[in-house]
Amino acid sequence: MGFAQILANGVVLGTLYACIAIGFSLVWGVLNVINMLHGSFIVLGGYLTYFAWASTGISPVIILPVVAVALFVLGYALQYLFINKVVTAPVLTTLTLTFGLDMILYNLMTVFFTATPRRVSLDYGRIDALGVSMPVDRLIGMGLALVLTGLLFLVLKTSRIGRAIVAVRMDREAAALMGIRVNHIYATTFAIAALMAGAAGAVFAMVFPVTTNLSGVFLGKAFVICVIGGLGGVSGALVGGLALGIIESFAGVIVGPQNAITIGFLIMLFLLIVRPTGLVGVKGYE
Amino acid sequence: MTTQGTSHIKAKTLAAALGAVAAASLAAPAMAQDVLKIGAPLALTGGLADEGHKQELVWKMWSDKVNAAGGIDVGGTKMLVEIVEYDYQTDGKRAGQLAEKLINDDEVDVLMAPFGSGHTKIVAAVAERYQIPLVACVSSSTEVFNQGFKYLFGTLAPNSGMTEAMVAEFKETMPELGTIAVYGRDDVFPKSMATAISAAASGAGIEVVYEELYPVGAIDHSAALSTIKSMSPDWVYMTGYTQDLILGRKQMEDLGIEAPIITMVTGPAYKEFTEGLGELANGVSSSTWWHHATGYTDVSGAWDSTDAFYQAFLEASGGEDPDYVHGSCAAALDVVADAVTRAGSVEPTAVRDALAATDLETFYGPIKFGENGMNEGREMPIIQVQGGEIKILYPESIADAEMMVIE
């Protein structure tokens, strides 16, 4: 089978992976919170997209921003009401809190949506070019993932709130002294991460069937990608996601799909030893 | 003062009430003999919640029906049935702990196993240790039943029965069938089916060109399916849970795999599969243990025909069709009731021996346990989605369609 096909599979999958990890990386890097809710946020985004699509027939591309805003509001509220109370506590405390919140959200989703796999069936067909077959819905998903990633990059780089987020990430005390409302920035960061997760969920619903028990899988992927790519920035998630997608794609063909995921974890372990900041991570965020 | 006086009286009343309750609960064991207690650890939340709710639904239907008719006959007296269930949250370890709780705290007489071979195996080990009969209605892997357990019985038939019949049937319809690609989920049941089909296919002279497993956490199948495409097999056989199979079928289409036969075990057995795939589900075949289109009549148990069960189910579920999980689990309670009646007591050893001697015709089909406790009395249907509907290709006695080759 063609090298090009394997590579293309990996790149498309990798971009989608980046989309999963970006919010997780942001919260981890800025808030030093390992957000166990992240996987469930993605699943929630996916379900909301599915139900909006199934009841109205509107294209998920249009539903995506609405779902993303809904997740933004939810994320802001959760951070402001709960996580901010303990955000300066050791990482284990916030991990336990988000783990508890995750169990509540996960089970609520199972109760209301059931665990039945749902799929937004667009079935746009596929494109065959240069010996590579690629489904159109995946290409759209990839496009959306790149647009979202680019937007977040711009927001962090150029907007006032983005600069404030970067400032808080660099030095919380100094940022507070400069008049930045740290709690508000924390809540906003968490909300942006939830927004990205919701958008990722919408993208995923177009490509993969959504079911609640994927939340742990998504969380695991986000974790590996952050370690491979590095924390705190958009580029880390993108590099980590692409690396993992391509590694899994080639490993799936060479050593079999059963071992592809193991190879991803082995590379993560290797990087932890030789390059704890990740491939492009900022020093101090290892 | 008044307030104090009142609370004093209240406290006295409370004490008296508590005493009465205590006395009543002391008398309870004698009463308990009139109720057959069936314990069930169920996955009511978590990844297998859908399946857990299916079991819960039919067991409630069954116990309501049986209790409304006065209960079951045990040694000349009528016993009501009580199903004690706990949610084990799709966490295998917890299923084992709850089985122990059911046996020790709730003192159940019989246990029902949860969904799937993996979790059944865990509960079976507990049941065996305490020597409490366990009936498993959604476990078909020989690996669960070959451990020498004496108290474990299963209403599904062994996996190998499904694969050999399928190979023979397909080979007959399509004599030029020469190659098969097998792609299975690395999990107890899907793995066991993948292994069984490879063996059955090789045995029938079909070349196995691809045979790989994917891990439980896989969310994408591009790599494997691209490889399979390059081999252009006549038959693609994939096993997994519904979400895996929906994605797998879609990716086969996306990547342009053109196999005349696509089998997904046990995708089409669930309505979620056909709903999730729409048009793409057409032509996908599968084995299943039961389908409501099978027409068994004049049988024993809570329902006297398959149709009677089907109608009752439509009412209870609000118009949804039952699948094999519903059928097998409802019939499993018929088996328990029949065994307890024949044993004439709820004493575990007596019930166990009666279970072993089961030879029952139910709405779900014949049930007769083999040496290892698995149901032997079954010919399992091969089904195929045709025009969005489930058609039965095999066995001939209940078949209602010819096999369709995917164009």
Interface residues (C-beta under 8 A of the other chain):
Chain A: M1 Q5 I6 N9 V12 L13 N107 T110 V111 T114 A115 T116 P117 R118 R119 S121 D123 R126 D128 S133 M134 P135 R138 F208 P209 T211 T212 N213 L214 V217 F218 G220 K221 E248 S249 F250 A251 G252 V253 G256 P257 Q258 A260 I261 T262
Chain B: T45 G46 G47 L48 A49 D50 H53 T90 Y183 D186 E212 L213 Y214 P215 G217 A218 I219 D220 H221 S222 A223 A224 S226 T227 K229 S230 T242 Q243 I246 L247 K250 Q251 E253 D254 L255 G256 E272 G276 L277 G278 E279 L280
